[in-house]
Amino acid sequence: MSNRDDLRAVISARRDLGAEYEDPLVDSFLDKLDVEIAARVRNEVDARTRHQKEDGPRQQRKDTGIVVALGSLALGIPLTGIAAAQAHGTGLLLAWAGIVGVNLAFALGRRRER
């Protein structure tokens, strides 16, 4: 079952069960999503680590940026849906402000390393 199907199932279950089950349903979906994202990131890091031995330290910095960017996009998709559904425009802005903040902090940290 894909994440899209899982989210549709959560929304359907929320409609069937009512608002009192909303928090547990959302928590369950986010827990499953966190596990999947962590596995994807771990696999990507493992693959990149194998190639780092060949490419050296300069390639390592570039690869870390790719992992952060992909992780941000992967988290941004479900966060956008959940934030927009729960808190509308305000939630959407807060979710993306957090994502932008994390990426900005990462970029500034990398800049200081140089």
C-alpha positions as CSV (number, residue, x, y, z in Angstrom):
1,M,0.0,0.0,0.0
2,S,1.4,3.4,-0.9
3,N,1.6,6.5,1.3
4,R,-1.1,8.1,-0.7
5,D,-3.4,5.0,-0.2
6,D,-2.5,5.1,3.5
7,L,-3.4,8.7,3.8
8,R,-6.7,8.1,2.0
9,A,-7.5,5.3,4.4
10,V,-6.7,7.5,7.4
11,I,-9.0,10.2,6.1
12,S,-11.7,7.7,5.4
13,A,-11.3,6.1,8.9
14,R,-11.5,9.6,10.4
15,R,-14.8,10.2,8.6
16,D,-16.2,6.9,9.7
17,L,-15.0,7.1,13.3
18,G,-15.4,10.8,14.0
19,A,-13.2,13.6,15.3
20,E,-12.4,11.9,18.7
21,Y,-10.2,9.4,16.8
22,E,-8.4,12.0,14.7
23,D,-5.3,12.4,16.8
24,P,-4.6,8.6,17.1
25,L,-5.1,8.2,13.4
26,V,-2.8,11.0,12.5
27,D,-0.2,9.8,15.0
28,S,-0.4,6.3,13.6
29,F,0.0,7.6,10.0
30,L,3.0,9.8,10.9
31,D,4.7,7.0,12.8
32,K,4.5,4.7,9.8
33,L,5.7,7.5,7.6
34,D,8.6,8.3,9.9
35,V,9.7,4.6,9.8
36,E,9.5,4.6,6.0
37,I,11.4,7.9,5.6
38,A,14.1,6.7,8.1
39,A,14.5,3.5,6.1
40,R,14.8,5.4,2.8
41,V,17.3,7.9,4.3
42,R,19.3,5.1,5.9
43,N,19.5,3.2,2.5
44,E,20.5,6.4,0.7
45,V,23.2,7.1,3.3
46,D,24.5,3.6,3.1
47,A,24.7,3.8,-0.6
48,R,26.5,7.1,-0.5
49,T,28.9,5.9,2.2
50,R,30.0,3.1,-0.1
51,H,30.7,5.6,-2.8
52,Q,32.4,8.1,-0.5
53,K,35.4,5.8,0.0
54,E,36.0,6.2,-3.7
55,D,35.2,9.9,-4.1
56,G,36.8,11.5,-1.0
57,P,35.7,14.2,1.4
58,R,34.6,16.8,-1.2
59,Q,32.0,14.4,-2.6
60,Q,30.8,13.7,1.0
61,R,29.7,17.3,1.5
62,K,27.8,17.3,-1.7
63,D,26.1,14.0,-0.9
64,T,25.0,15.3,2.5
65,G,23.2,18.2,0.9
66,I,21.3,15.8,-1.4
67,V,20.1,13.7,1.6
68,V,18.9,16.8,3.4
69,A,17.1,18.1,0.3
70,L,15.5,14.7,-0.4
71,G,14.5,14.3,3.3
72,S,12.9,17.7,3.3
73,L,10.9,17.0,0.2
74,A,9.9,13.6,1.5
75,L,8.7,15.2,4.8
76,G,7.2,18.2,3.0
77,I,4.6,16.2,1.1
78,P,2.7,14.7,4.0
79,L,3.3,17.7,6.2
80,T,1.7,19.9,3.6
81,G,-1.4,17.7,3.4
82,I,-1.8,17.4,7.1
83,A,-1.1,21.0,7.9
84,A,-3.4,22.3,5.2
85,A,-6.2,19.9,6.3
86,Q,-5.8,20.7,10.0
87,A,-4.9,24.3,10.2
88,H,-5.4,25.5,6.7
89,G,-3.2,28.4,5.5
90,T,-1.6,29.0,8.9
91,G,-0.6,25.4,9.3
92,L,0.7,25.2,5.8
93,L,2.9,28.3,6.3
94,L,4.2,27.0,9.7
95,A,5.1,23.6,8.2
96,W,7.0,25.0,5.3
97,A,8.6,27.7,7.4
98,G,10.0,24.9,9.5
99,I,11.3,23.0,6.5
100,V,12.9,26.1,5.1
101,G,14.4,26.9,8.4
102,V,16.0,23.4,8.7
103,N,17.4,23.7,5.2
104,L,18.7,27.3,5.8
105,A,20.4,26.2,9.0
106,F,22.0,23.3,7.2
107,A,23.2,25.5,4.4
108,L,24.7,28.1,6.7
109,G,26.4,25.4,8.7
110,R,28.0,24.0,5.6
111,R,29.1,27.5,4.6
112,R,30.9,27.9,7.9
113,E,32.8,24.6,7.4
114,R,34.4,26.0,4.2
